[in-house]
Amino acid sequence: IWAYPVTVLWIIGVMNAMNLIDGLDGLASGITIVALIFLSTIALIHYQVSLAFLCVTLIGSTLGFWLFNKSPASIFMGDSGSYFLGYLVALLSLWVCEKPNGSISLLPLLILAVPIIDTSFSMFRRFLKGIPFYSADKDHLHHRLIAKGMSPSQAMLSLVVVSLVYGAIAL
């Protein structure tokens, strides 16, 4: 009975997490590429060739976009792009990580740890401050890294590398 509400919550949550993490040039697309790499690997391990092919196709198209979106960006994703990538990653994570008995693995939580952690902290922080959860702020993980002295490119690469580490742990 909980499968449908949890699935809807997962899809909406990942879509919003990708939108919230899209605060630096190349960050959302970089994290999406990393997530798709690990999802395609898991699909291949489970002999889900068609899902792996879909993931690899999305990696190629997102990589083509990322080359022009990394700093200094000449094109931008926008809300519709980040929501679309979040939707695709959410669905693919459900399909790829489905177990034979119909349950879902928790591996997508690790693969998408960076956007999930950023979104969780954002929601918690906004709740504590008493401001609406949909209000914008400059206190995301990437903003904090920049405040610590990193350049936007270094902050983006750092979070993508952290995402790679979480994905490796998932494998």
Secondary structure, DSSP 8 states (H G I E B T S, - for coil): --HHHHHHHHHHHHHHHHHHHTTSTTHHHHHHHHHHHHHHHHHHHTT-HHHHHHHHHHHHHHHHHHHHHSSS-SS--HHHHHHHHHHHHHHHHHHHTB-TTS-B-SHHHHHTHHHHHHHHHHHHHHHHHT--TT---S-SHHHHHHHTT--HHHHHHHHHHHHHHHHHHH-
